[in-house]
Amino acid sequence: MSLKLPVYMDHAATTPCDPRVVEAMLPYFTERFGNSGSRNHRFGWEAEEGVDWAREMAAKLIGSTDKEILFTSGSTESNNLAIKGAAYMYEKAPAGSKNRGHIITAIHEHKAVLDPVKRLVKEGFEATFLEPGEDGLITAEMIAKALRPDTILVTIMWANNEIGTINEIPAIGKLCHEKGVLLHTDATQWVGKMPTNVETDNIDLMSWSGHKMYGPKGVGALYVRRHRPRVRLQALQDGGGQERGFRSGTLNVAGIVGFGKACEIAMNEMAADAIRLGRLRKKLEDALTAQIDVSKINGHLEKRLPHITNISFGFVEGEGLMMAVKNIACSSGSACTSASLEPSYVLKALGVGDELAHSSLRLSLGKWTTEEQVDYAIGEITKAVKKLREMSPLYDMHKEGIDLSKVEWAHH
Ligand SMILES: Cc1ncc(COP(=O)(O)O)c(C=O)c1O
């Protein structure tokens, strides 16, 4: 069978919708189209039944109760509601005061966490942005050192979206509970891939998203703990009072049913998927690092999600590399800003230099990634790097044994 190109290796950006998810959603666009808030007729009840079922599936996947699940439009919204909603509710001093409360996060979180925290800082809250080591990890020890008497919230992602590294969430949560501080975790890359239990993992608030786990885009959830402690949030959106007043707006019933189906499938299949993808990722990494010298896997080598790898290739130019591997849909270590290509701030946080960050690839595998696709990616990437290096005088010097860090370059 011939391979269909391009090969999709960007599952950390988004996943295809599982056909079983689409099938579960379809009736909710046509026959069961009611507003789940309509209490007086069958159309409303059927829609509500769908939402209730999805809430049960979401709760089951993370070991919570149904009442602790709020449906949102995705992780960006869940993060905003958790972080700002908790900050406004637990502030130590009212708006206009100097220090309204202290928040701990990390510099290599997703923008959907960093930007809400930065906005809160502008509004009078204080924040500590922890810096990881070369392994990319945030540990309970780092949190312990940063905690202050006025800390109200810790927000640390479970698994990083660029490098796949896994933070010590259960231990961080234990510490937070001991100190009476709330823990929010952006678990967008984690839930549905790895086992999660909000009770034993000591989590108070947790965000995740449908489109990262073979569900639809534009739907996500926020877990909000109701016991020990009962977490309160200030709603960010006013209106009809849906989702127990935390998130007004008519529910996206079809999307929510799809989200529920994705949660149900994940419960049954994630363990086997993780084993299979871990094997494929190992094959990919072993081959690339064996065939290409001066290549490095970014982030902790063990404490990582099984389906993501982020590899830097020395002596190649980033844009050239992306062009040369255009038959592999993946992400680079460059982020497009309005003006230019910036090196990834996540890789920079690990101490990866600008040049190497640009010449990095994030390859993320998924449920339908085949061995044939992995073999193809190995061949294409190896060929591309070798070809680009044929044009690199620096690579020639490196091969001749010249230590490039000691070379004094002429500046014009
Ligand atoms: C870690 C992380 N947080 C948040 C988001 C944003 O999620 P959504 O697209 O559901 O708003 C993403 C997706 O890019 C992510 O990877």
The ligand as a Gaussian input file, in Angstrom:
#p B3LYP/6-31G(d) Opt

LIG

0 1
 C       -0.758000      22.620000      27.271000
 C       -1.837000      23.302000      26.520000
 N       -2.642000      24.148000      27.162000
 C       -3.652000      24.781000      26.541000
 C       -3.893000      24.610000      25.192000
 C       -5.026000      25.325000      24.536000
 O       -6.108000      24.455000      24.387000
 P       -7.391000      24.778000      23.515000
 O       -6.958000      24.699000      22.097000
 O       -8.363000      23.703000      23.867000
 O       -7.894000      26.119000      23.919000
 C       -3.070000      23.730000      24.472000
 C       -3.264000      23.530000      23.033000
 O       -2.557000      24.037000      22.216000
 C       -2.028000      23.060000      25.159000
 O       -1.211000      22.213000      24.524000

